[in-house]
Amino acid sequence: MPKRTELALHKQLQRELRHRAWLAQHLPNTKQQRQSQRRVLVVRSALALKLQRCVDH
């Protein structure tokens, strides 16, 4: 799998955060919302590793 760039990870994080907010409003307490929360964590962790620092978004 090719490595993702910092910009790609940042864009993906922003998309996931918007999607998480939408799910919280429209589909609260669903499996889809829990999966979205996990994706946010995974992408945020990948970005933090890429930057070698904490990511606060």
Number of C-alpha atoms within 10 A of each C-alpha: 3 4 6 12 10 15 10 12 18 18 12 16 21 16 12 20 17 11 16 22 15 13 18 14 9 10 13 14 10 11 10 13 19 15 12 18 17 13 17 20 14 13 18 22 17 18 23 16 13 13 11 10 10 11 13 6 8
